[in-house]
Amino acid sequence: MNDKLLPKKTTQGVVLFELENTNKVTVKFSNSDFKDIGSKTYSVQ
């Protein structure tokens, strides 16, 4: 999932995790230089 994208374009991907509790999960997104470019927090039920 490290392909180059054109500005304002989107892509989809899937990453599977096995969670050990129902705490909120924050996923951080970074670019190819490992600089943070965004994050999203999910509630787990």
C-alpha positions in Angstrom: 0.0 0.0 0.0 2.9 2.3 -0.7 1.9 3.3 -4.3 2.2 6.9 -5.4 -1.1 8.8 -5.8 -2.0 11.9 -7.7 -3.1 14.9 -5.7 -6.8 14.7 -4.6 -7.1 11.1 -5.7 -8.1 8.2 -3.4 -7.3 4.6 -2.9 -8.6 1.7 -0.8 -6.9 -0.9 1.3 -7.5 -3.4 4.0 -5.4 -4.2 7.1 -6.7 -6.8 9.6 -6.1 -6.6 13.3 -7.1 -8.8 16.3 -8.1 -6.5 19.2 -7.8 -7.4 22.8 -10.4 -5.0 24.3 -13.1 -2.5 23.4 -10.9 0.7 23.8 -11.0 3.3 21.0 -8.5 2.7 18.3 -6.6 5.5 16.6 -5.1 4.7 13.1 -2.3 7.1 12.0 -1.6 7.5 8.3 1.9 8.4 7.1 3.5 9.1 3.7 6.5 7.3 2.2 8.8 9.6 4.3 7.1 8.3 7.4 5.6 11.8 8.1 2.1 11.8 9.7 -0.5 13.0 7.2 -3.6 12.2 9.2 -5.3 10.0 11.7 -8.8 8.6 12.5 -10.2 7.2 15.7 -12.6 4.3 15.7 -15.0 3.1 18.4 -14.9 -0.6 18.9 -17.9 -2.6 20.1 
